[in-house]
Amino acid sequence: MAAHTKFFPSFHRHLFGRPPLSGRQQIERKAREADQLCLTQLLTLFEEVLPPSLAGYKTSHGCNSRNRIYTPLVTFWAFLSQTLDADGSCRRAVTRVQTLCSALGMKLPDQDTGAYCTARARLPIRLLIKVHTHIVEKLGAMPREGRRVLVMDGTSIRMPDTKENAAVYAQAPQQKPGCGFPLMPVLGLFDLHGGTWIAAVKSKPRAHDALLAWRMLKHLRSGDILLADRAFGSYAFIAACKARGVDVVMRLHQARDPQLEKGKRMGDNDWHVTWNRPLQAPKGQHKARHAALPATLELRLVKVQSTSPGFRTQELQVVTTLRDTTAICGVQIAAWYRQRWQVELYFDDIKTSLHMHALRCKTPHMVVRELLMHMIAYNLVRHLMVSAEPMRELKAKGVLSFKGTLDRLDQWQWAIWSAPSAKQARQRRDVLLQTIADDAVPLRPGRKEPRVCKDRQNKYTFMTKPRHLYDLQDDLAHAS
């Protein structure tokens, strides 16, 4: 036996134990333990949809911050929890990280949110895009009946009125300088089967939804059915969708003559019509691209009658590329277009329940990260709703509560995290899914809710000039 020690040459040094770890090695080991604890909680709740590469993700610069606790995985976990939280403040996120450190016997990070905000800023956008894309692919692989039906619509998101945001994003045109907030136009694409948020297209300057729709074409695939309102019903966009094998169901634009007298009647409120390519290219479209469009489009026009109370329009003219009247009747076309209203409910869940009506980040590059994290959080909540659907006694779709699911996730995630074993954590997750399945929103067809408020808000006047001018006015009043 080779001699490895000075006083006991016949004994190996490992019999006397390992040498103590250095301070750096202890910090790195604790950081790995924190990563594993965050990963365990994430995988217990969302193992079916999260990418496996999230566990081993490393940045090119090692740890994500000089404070080793804010690794990419811990930062992602804290950022996701912050997005799902009703308060949504960075201070609450730092408190969660402190709780994590206390459970592992680590030194608690400072109460100051500076280190956490720096770590969020270093969180790679490509990581968030990769996570979102993987979640969408997993949710899109769910069993479904028939073709994929998508719905598209636009909205706008407010953000803090900082110099950085104001230099990139514009305010409302009627807004006086210094009195409003920068707005981000966003176009969203959703899958009606489960409500998955597939993609979003944003714009820095003010842009019409029809212009943003051209950037959404890459997310459509052959065989899809796209539902949209009349803002997207242009000749060029319908031709582009048809060239990709995508069928559209859209409301006829108010400026277009239906020309029913030139069409062929196929039934009650059902016609086959032919559109001719416009002679001139519309504003913003290249002439060569306009000339490459087909000379005519063979379409179908269906009149949809509405007898439900509260509908502002009692008759709609819907245009579609689905011309086979034997396979798809006009009633089905009308039913599909009525489902377009679901996108408004999706945006209501996102902007009201997830509080995305007003973003919090003060720089444009952080606004992008916040938007991506809201998309990830929304789809993860939808994943829990889809997972709870088989536990329902009645196999009705689309009746589970998004807000109820979000509230239960906020309360149950800590019980799942504190479970003494992985088996008990999975059992608690099953109980969580059962409570989600039991929280059903009653079906209320034809319900009418007038857009009026019962509760009066505080009677403050609206800002009509920058705030520093108010302070100057007060100083002059006191001086006089």
Buried (B, 14 or more C-beta within 10 A) or exposed (E): EEEEEEEEEEEEEEEEEEEEEEEEEEBBEBBEBBBEBBBBBBBBBBEEBBBEEBBEBEEEEEBBBEBBBBBBBBBBBBBBBBBBBEEBEBEBBBBBBBEBBEEBEBEBBEEEBEBBBBBBBBBBEEBBBBBBEBBBEBBBEEEEEEEBBBBBBBBBBBBBBBEBBBEBBBBBEEBEEBBBBBBBBBBBBBBBBBBBBBBBBBBEEEBBBBBBBBBBBEBBEEEBBBBBBBBBBBBBBBBBBBEBEBBBBBBBBEEBEBEEEEBEEBEEBBBBBEBEBEEEBEEEBEEEEBEEBEEEBEBBBBBBEBEEEEEEEEEBBBBBBBBEBEEBBBEEBBEBBBBBEBBEEBBEBBBEBBBBBEBBBBBBEBBBBBBBBBBBBBBBBBBBBBBBBEEBEEEEEBBBBBBBBBBBBEEBBEBBBEBEEEEEBEEBBEEBBEBBBEBBEEEEEEEEEEEEEEEEEEEEEEBEEEEEEEEEEEEEEEEE
